[in-house]
Amino acid sequence: MSGTVPRLSPATVDVPHRPDTVRILHLGPGAFHRAHQAVFTEDAGGDWGICGVTQRSPAVVDQLRPQDCLFTVVERSRTTTSCRVVGTIRDVLFARAEPERLRAYFTDPKVRIVSLTVTEKGYRPDSGVIGQLVAGLEARRATSEAPITILSCDNLTGNGAVVRSRVLDACARLPHGDALASWITDHVRFPSTMVDRIVPATTDADRAEVRSALGVLDEAAVVGEPFRQWVIEDDFAAGRPAWEAVGAHLTDDVAPYEAVKLRVLNATHSLLAYRGALAGYDTIAEAIADPVLAEEAAEFVEHDVLPTLTVPDDVDITAYRRQVLERFANPALRHRTTQVAMDGSQKLPLRLLGTIRDRLAAGAVPVRAARAVAAWMVYVAVGKDRDGRPLPLDDPLADRLRAAVGEAGEPRALVDGLLSVREVFGEDLPDHVALRAALMEAVTELLTAVR
Ligand code: CS2
């Protein structure tokens, strides 16, 4: 059937106004970027074209290039679906295969922002991303020397400060890194941001829907919920699109917004992902439709998370919590529990362990947060749901986690084995007696349910 349907291109759809000039280089032009920053940037107008740089797989290039980088954003509420073609991406390249083109963009003074959606693991010091930024900044310093902004759009606490320190650490390992580091300090800004929109991986059914709605084949279509939010630290070295005119919140302190989002939304997402996957639910919406899990999620936020938050004045936390649970319950999204369960070793410290540390420091034992961590432990150790269907362990530390679990069939060995992974639990948590007891109790119960 696809043979008879034309590919999405400027010739087959009404094209939105398109910027002429690439001014934003974006590392990681996956589904989230396309449904979030690309949409805000298009709405903001102006001549801010994006070039997407894919790190790991050339698939994104194959999806976008034949379509002149156009793609559809399918927006799904519970009751309505709408499609919109977005035109802000003007170029795309595969870093490994096209290093010269990548370098040319980094050195081009017209490029003012390098933004990133590379997921939590993309910030590991050994990731290609940090090396790519350092090489790009070095090339810029050697040529135009024009100031530039590095804009992290991943779910990390203090994402701007994190990427800055990783970049400067990498400079320190270079032979003449001092000079580069001091140039970076003077010419490069690293604002923090909080990004939010639920964007599940696109499926064949989604592409088929676009085909019947628009009459074209779109290999780069993405699907998102109606909600989107962007809080940005207003600290740019060389200008930015007028994002504040189209709903982004520009501020001088992102931290409290980021904490609310990570500890309420992302943490609850992870809780539902592990608990839901073990219970045999395919999607987050199915998981939260289970009254037991819905109650666990609500109580976790109420008792463990809220006492740790400093809520910004303009956030109504009661409405926010309710809205997060409603967003999760949107059955039209089909966000898979196993997708959210990915990379737990990287996500848990940011989403759950900060809450746990804060509560322990206040003298309380956060049993509900511990139960969420226990669900991750059982997910890692058992690798199947209660109906025996396999659950993938997709994690950069997968081998280490499997080794830590070993043959452990007993809750004690399992909890001790995983707690000993210092990269996840640090030096402090493994020795905490009350936390360990809470984990033991929850793991014991969850293991019984799944075996
Ligand atoms: C999710 C996030 O996959 C995950 O871990 O929790 O991608 C979540 O959907 C977004 O942060 C929502 O903004």
Residues whose N, C-alpha, C, O or C-beta is under 5 A from the ligand:
A	BS01	CS2	N155 V195 D196 R197 I198 V199 N266 H269 Q339 V340
